């Protein structure tokens, strides 16, 4: 089974802090994604990566950056946390080897509260 | 623009009754469609997907979904609901940019005993 793990289930940070969210997958997937989930808005894509050191902006990249130095690890960075970044953050991964039909596999999520 | 709509924020159904969770989509080209389920304080779990072929797709936990191209819909169904089906359900579509998925806003399913 694919396993996607996220470093923290719950985080509380102060406004202005730099925040790191870590995601690790164990299935050698090429593609990794960061979403945020807010009630009534569903999941919105922040960034994704299709290879080591490669990244592309999603629909809401402002205030975020990412890092992918190793294939299995994809980090989301909040450079200066703000209260409107309080949310549930979900990491996902998928292979590229399915002709487009691949399923995304999700981690358990990190619930971030910025005070 | 690519989009997915789940018109119902919440669906209530009695245990043993059939359930339907609705999803419509708007994409350029042929869609790849997915359903995911999320239990409280958990990540999303894959239920089923439509890629091509038979319009009726069967998935995990007795769920199925019907792809209707003319109505651009992909409704999730189950013949007999269980209390344990109570969760948040998301419809998603993959668009021409191979790596991008668009998700609906989610539908909360409540199954009452």
Interface residues (C-beta under 8 A of the other chain):
Chain A: X4 X9 X31 X33 X35 X40 X41 X42 X43 X44 X45 X48 X50 X56 X58 X90 X92 X96 X100 X101 X103 X104 X105 X106 X107 X108 X109 X111
Chain B: X4 X6 X9 X32 X34 X36 X41 X42 X43 X44 X45 X46 X49 X51 X90 X92 X94 X98 X99 X100 X101 X103 X104 X105 X106
